[in-house]
Amino acid sequence: MSKTFLLTFLLTFLSLTTLVLAKTEYTGGKYLGKDVITNLDVEDLENGKTYEFFFEGTENSLGNPWYIPVTVIKGEKSGKKFLINSGVHGNELNPILTTYKIKEKLKPQDLKGTITIVHGMNIPGLLNNNRGYTFGGDSESTSDLNRQMDSGKTATSDQKYSTLLWNNLLSKNADKVIDLHTSGKGSKFPLFVYADFRNPDIKKMAELTRADVVKMDNGEKGSVETSFVELGIPSITFELGSSETQEALIVERATNGVINNLIYWDNLSGKKITPEIETFYGNSWSRIRAEKGGFVEAKVNVMDKVKKGDILFIQYDAFGKVLKNYESPNDGIVASVKDYPFSEPGDSLGRVIEYDSKDKDQILK
């Protein structure tokens, strides 16, 4: 067998191997001047560059694909993969602006490894200002993508959408994850973190955010956070204030919290940001719900310290007569307050968080 034949065979084999290993899949087309991809594997991308893609999601009722904007910043040096996700819920807007502010601070020459930023995952929800995935046609239904990320189901458009993003965009491009959210519609929230403290890396990620409140929490099945945790990938849910609004201070603090994590986990060179924030760590909370219908006046705000029995809310009937005083069920910190005054029975008015030393499942150490 000649040397020329062997060399040709080896080069052909290496070429084919490279093709097999190359997993980022391009459609060959462009959308708004950006390359469109159907699969992302950041390992394929060249070091020292910033990439802007549109990830092609499922098609809408017109037969056109949804396009999800994704930035990948590949450091000049090798390192871990950090994923920053946003917009799982389509009316949560502070996270979108936060991803832009984070991106402004990142340059490939300052990075090790790869930072992947999803600038709004739930495009149908974002376009309709709906928390859930918004179905097309004449449907008025929505679906919570943050309860089905790793379901593997594809029977309906929302299931196909979340499964496609999980399999082809999110799950294989992260060693650490911060998923950016806000409170639900009609509710005030501080800078808040859900974190599974059974994992020491997750505990540290939560601490580095410098949030107002951290809730030690085992997570929700099907959420972005818990889906990654179940894969063994440390992940937190970072709640950035209230929905359907823009809060400059919250966005600035959240940006710093993410940058702190990138510095600590050796993705970014720089000095850690250490603002004078005293974080409250809790593992148990009580939700106060309306027992009647009527106008509700909040007597507290988020981050207020309260004692058991303090009046949190007063509810009035149509003529201004007091129907009920709602008292705090425990000592703690006010974690959320409903900011829309009309309420029906069962509506959540707010939550008070505490640290319960008897809760052995989530122990603060």
Residue pairs with C-beta under 8 A, 6 or more apart in sequence:
21 44
22 41
22 44
23 39
23 41
23 43
23 44
24 37
24 39
24 40
24 41
24 42
24 44
24 45
25 37
25 38
25 39
26 35
26 36
26 37
26 38
27 36
27 37
27 38
27 56
29 36
30 36
31 54
31 67
32 54
34 52
34 53
34 54
34 69
35 51
35 52
35 53
35 54
36 53
36 54
36 55
36 56
36 67
37 53
37 54
37 55
37 56
37 70
38 55
38 56
38 168
39 168
39 169
40 53
40 55
40 70
40 72
40 116
40 168
40 169
40 173
41 172
41 173
42 72
42 74
42 81
42 114
42 116
42 173
45 51
45 72
45 74
45 114
46 74
47 74
47 75
47 76
47 77
47 78
47 108
48 74
48 75
48 76
48 108
48 109
49 74
49 108
50 71
50 72
50 73
50 74
50 108
51 71
51 72
51 73
51 74
52 69
52 70
52 71
53 69
53 70
53 71
53 72
54 67
54 68
54 69
54 70
55 67
55 68
55 69
55 70
55 165
55 168
55 169
56 65
56 66
56 67
57 65
57 66
57 67
57 68
57 123
57 161
57 164
57 165
58 65
58 66
58 157
58 160
58 161
58 164
59 65
59 66
60 66
60 124
60 136
61 136
61 137
62 136
66 123
66 124
66 161
67 123
68 118
68 119
68 120
68 121
68 123
68 165
68 169
69 118
69 119
69 120
70 116
70 117
70 118
70 119
70 169
71 99
71 103
71 115
71 116
71 117
71 119
72 114
72 115
72 116
72 117
73 103
73 106
73 107
73 108
73 111
73 114
73 115
73 116
73 117
74 108
74 111
74 114
75 108
75 109
75 110
75 111
75 112
75 113
75 114
75 115
75 267
76 108
76 109
76 111
77 111
77 112
77 113
78 112
78 113
79 111
79 112
79 113
79 114
79 266
79 267
80 112
80 113
80 114
80 175
80 176
80 265
80 266
80 267
81 113
81 114
81 116
81 173
81 174
81 175
81 176
82 113
82 114
82 115
82 116
82 174
82 175
82 176
82 177
82 178
82 261
82 262
82 265
82 267
83 116
83 118
83 170
83 173
83 174
83 176
83 177
83 178
84 99
84 102
84 115
84 116
84 117
84 118
84 177
84 178
84 180
84 258
85 118
85 121
85 170
85 177
85 178
85 179
85 180
85 224
86 92
86 95
86 96
86 98
86 99
86 117
86 118
86 119
86 120
86 121
86 179
86 180
87 95
87 96
87 118
87 119
87 120
87 121
87 122
87 125
87 126
87 180
88 121
88 122
88 145
88 146
88 179
88 181
88 224
89 122
89 125
89 131
89 132
89 144
89 145
89 146
89 181
89 182
89 184
89 243
90 122
90 123
90 124
90 125
90 126
90 127
90 128
90 129
90 130
90 131
90 132
90 133
90 134
91 125
91 129
91 130
91 131
91 185
91 243
91 244
92 131
92 180
92 181
92 182
92 240
92 243
93 182
93 243
93 244
93 245
93 246
94 180
94 182
94 240
94 241
94 242
94 245
94 246
94 247
94 250
94 251
94 254
95 180
95 181
95 182
95 240
95 254
96 119
96 120
96 126
97 246
97 251
98 180
98 240
98 251
98 254
98 255
98 258
99 117
99 118
99 119
99 120
99 180
100 119
101 251
101 252
101 255
102 117
102 255
102 258
102 259
103 117
105 255
105 259
106 115
106 262
106 268
110 268
110 269
110 270
111 267
111 268
111 269
112 266
112 267
112 268
112 269
113 175
113 266
113 267
114 173
115 262
115 267
116 173
116 174
118 169
118 170
120 126
121 145
121 165
122 132
122 133
122 145
124 130
124 133
124 134
124 135
124 136
124 161
125 131
125 132
125 133
125 134
125 142
125 145
127 134
128 134
129 244
130 142
131 142
131 144
131 184
131 185
131 243
132 142
132 143
132 144
132 145
133 142
133 143
133 144
133 145
133 157
133 158
133 161
133 162
134 142
135 141
135 142
135 143
135 157
135 158
136 157
143 156
143 158
145 158
145 161
145 162
146 220
146 222
146 223
146 224
147 220
147 221
147 222
147 223
148 158
148 159
148 162
148 222
149 162
149 165
149 166
149 170
149 222
149 223
149 224
149 227
150 166
150 171
150 222
150 227
150 230
151 159
151 162
151 163
151 222
152 163
153 159
153 163
154 160
154 163
166 227
170 224
171 227
171 228
171 231
174 228
174 233
174 235
175 233
175 234
176 201
176 205
176 233
176 234
176 235
176 261
176 265
177 224
177 225
177 228
177 233
177 234
177 235
177 236
178 205
178 235
178 236
178 238
178 258
178 261
179 223
179 224
179 225
179 235
179 236
179 237
179 238
180 238
180 240
180 254
181 237
181 238
181 239
181 240
182 189
182 239
182 240
182 241
182 242
182 243
183 189
183 192
183 239
183 241
183 242
183 243
183 336
184 243
185 243
185 244
186 338
186 339
186 340
187 242
187 243
187 336
187 337
187 338
187 339
187 348
187 350
188 241
188 242
188 301
188 302
188 336
188 337
188 338
188 339
189 239
189 241
189 242
189 302
189 335
189 336
190 211
190 212
190 213
190 241
190 302
190 303
190 335
191 209
191 210
191 211
191 212
191 213
191 239
191 240
191 241
191 250
191 253
191 254
191 257
192 211
192 212
192 213
192 214
192 215
192 238
192 239
192 335
193 206
193 209
193 211
193 213
193 214
193 215
193 236
193 237
193 238
193 239
194 215
194 217
194 219
194 225
194 236
194 237
194 239
195 202
195 203
195 205
195 206
195 214
195 215
195 216
195 217
195 236
195 237
196 202
196 216
196 217
196 218
196 219
196 225
196 226
196 229
196 362
197 203
197 206
197 216
197 283
197 362
197 363
197 364
197 365
198 218
198 362
199 229
199 234
201 234
202 229
202 234
202 235
202 236
203 365
204 264
205 234
205 236
205 261
206 214
206 236
207 214
207 279
208 257
208 260
208 261
208 264
208 272
209 236
209 238
209 254
209 257
209 258
209 260
209 261
210 253
210 256
210 257
210 260
210 273
210 274
210 275
210 277
210 279
211 238
211 257
211 277
211 279
212 277
212 279
212 280
212 302
212 303
213 279
213 280
213 281
213 282
213 303
213 333
213 335
213 353
214 279
214 280
214 281
214 282
215 282
215 283
215 285
215 335
215 353
216 281
216 282
216 283
216 362
216 363
216 364
217 283
217 362
218 361
218 362
219 225
219 226
219 229
220 226
223 237
224 235
224 237
225 235
225 236
225 237
226 235
228 234
228 235
229 235
238 254
238 257
238 258
240 247
240 250
240 251
240 254
241 247
241 250
242 339
253 275
253 277
256 273
256 275
259 268
259 270
259 273
260 272
260 273
262 268
263 269
263 270
263 271
263 272
264 272
280 333
280 353
281 355
281 364
282 332
282 333
282 335
282 353
282 354
282 355
283 355
283 356
283 359
283 361
283 362
283 363
283 364
284 353
284 354
284 355
284 356
284 359
285 332
285 335
285 351
285 352
285 353
285 354
286 328
286 329
286 330
286 332
286 351
286 352
286 354
287 348
287 350
287 351
288 312
288 313
288 326
288 328
288 329
288 348
288 349
288 350
288 351
288 352
289 345
289 346
289 347
289 348
289 349
290 296
290 315
290 326
290 343
290 344
290 345
290 346
290 347
290 349
291 324
291 345
292 315
292 323
292 324
292 345
293 343
293 344
293 345
294 315
294 316
294 317
294 318
294 323
294 342
294 343
295 315
295 316
295 317
295 341
295 342
295 343
296 313
296 314
296 315
296 316
296 338
296 341
296 342
296 343
296 349
297 313
297 314
297 315
297 316
297 341
298 312
298 313
298 337
298 338
298 339
298 349
298 350
299 311
299 312
299 313
299 314
300 306
300 310
300 312
300 313
300 334
300 337
300 350
301 334
301 337
302 334
302 335
302 336
302 337
303 333
303 334
304 333
304 334
305 332
305 333
305 334
306 312
306 328
306 331
306 332
306 333
306 334
306 352
307 328
307 331
308 327
308 328
308 329
308 330
308 331
309 327
309 328
310 327
310 328
311 325
311 326
311 327
311 328
312 326
312 327
312 328
312 334
312 349
312 350
312 352
313 325
313 326
313 349
313 350
314 322
314 324
314 325
314 326
315 322
315 323
315 324
315 325
315 326
315 343
316 322
316 323
317 323
326 349
328 352
329 352
330 352
330 354
331 354
332 352
332 353
332 354
333 352
333 353
333 354
334 350
334 351
334 352
335 350
335 351
335 352
335 353
336 348
336 350
336 351
337 349
337 350
338 347
338 348
338 349
338 350
343 349
355 364
